[in-house]
Amino acid sequence: MAGKPRRNTSFLPLALISVLGSGLAADVQAQTARRDGIAELLMRTGVVTPADAADAKSTATKPQGADPGASAGVPATAPEAERDPREGDESYEQARRLMQAVDAILRDTADNRAEAGKLPKREDFLVPPIWTETREDREAKIRNLLDAALGIVTDVPVVEVQKKVEGLRGNIRDLEDQIVKLKEKQLTAPKDAMLPGVLTDTVASLADNIKDAEARIVGNRDEIGKAKGEILEALQRSGVTLGTEQVDLLLDSVLSGDLVRLVAVFNAAKVIDQQLSKLMAASGDNMNATRKYFAMHAALFAMLVQAQDATIQKIDTQYLPKLDAILKDIEAARAKTRQLMKAENRPDQRRALESNLESQRIAEEAARGYRKYLNQQREQIARARARAVHDLRIADNTFETVEASFQLRNLMRDSAASFEAIQKL
């Protein structure tokens, strides 16, 4: 049984990580302030298609009102806001809702990330500062903001359905435990009694309870089947195409919740970045807006890296240590079994001990196979994280370039104003 999951696991990381990570790795060239910088960047990285980028550019050339997903600080390009023809479209409404929900957090994150590099490091002080904020303090604040953003973007139906599946499986485990206890009670229960099942449990009343629990298990399994269909449809709407067996493997894995959340995070980031690209196109020559959107774009990449870091940390600090503990328990049980086999045993006792050894061998093989699976998943996520970190550095570098241009323009404007004032003297 351990062999089959290992064959299937190769499909899941490739289907998920490649779909999620492929749109976020590319080479970014220098961009001018008048161009749709984010749209071009997204087109090169594959997060948006050329058609999306062309749509964003054409939007910038037409008089229009402020984008409904924009914040109040973005200046309008037309006297009156016109109704966006995309209103009512499911994907557009999703983008607008996400943007409205995460906009303030992304702004705060972008501002804090921009200022963090200017702060002194904690190691620069001989005595840890009490009143002075350090770079590490600001980075901790940024991590909290990113966690808040992750909480928003993962509050989506696919994650809720996955939690529902976990709850249904918990119900099944509880019912199975209940059946075991009912069967234990049957061993000592009377055949007849006054008001059976009410005052006293009888063999027959306990049998009815067992049948009821078994029927409820079947009902929970049916609900799990329906929920898996909902998750399959939700993933397909998000652009992640998986087969039924792959969805089963995804949800049967100990990483099911973490991987489904990663799907939600990457999909949300893609949707929000598309919204940012349209806002960028609509901003035209507004350098302040350009600067803000590039900073928010970089903050999105930071959010992706944070989500990947959280999953890797969970594998390293929770799942793998638990498997190691299980392997140690198996080894300890095997040592006791071998010690017992050295004694004088009846034939039935020897058969029991040999059966124990075989069960221990199978359990160890399954645990080692699952450990290998977790390490494969970790490696896939780590590779995707390396690409996301590279993209984050490019996004930060692009923001720094835009920031320098912004400061240069302000300096030239101030110099021109000073020169005009001198001329008037």
Buried (B, 14 or more C-beta within 10 A) or exposed (E): EBEEBEEBBEBBBEBBBEBBBBBBBBEBEEBEBEBBBBBBBBBBBEBBEEEBBBBBBEBBEEEBBBBBBBBEEBEEBEEEEEEBEBEEEEEBBBBBEBBBBBBEBBBBBBBBBBEBEEBEEEEEEEEEEEEEEBBBBBBEBBBEBBBBBBEBBBEBEBBBBBEBBBEBBEBBEBBEEBBEEBEEBBEEBEEEBEEBEEEEBBBBBBBEBBEBBEEBBEBBEEBBEEBBEBBBEBBEBBEBEBEEEBBBBBBEBBBBBBBBBBBBBBBBBBBBBBBBBBBBBBBBEBBEBBBBBBBBBBBBBBBBBBBBBBBBEBBEEEBBEEBEEBBEEBEEBBEEBEEBBEEEBEEEEBEBBEEBBEBBEEBBBBBBBBBBBBEBBBEBBBBBBBBBBBBBEBBBEBBBBBBEBBEEEEEEEEEEEEEEEEEEE
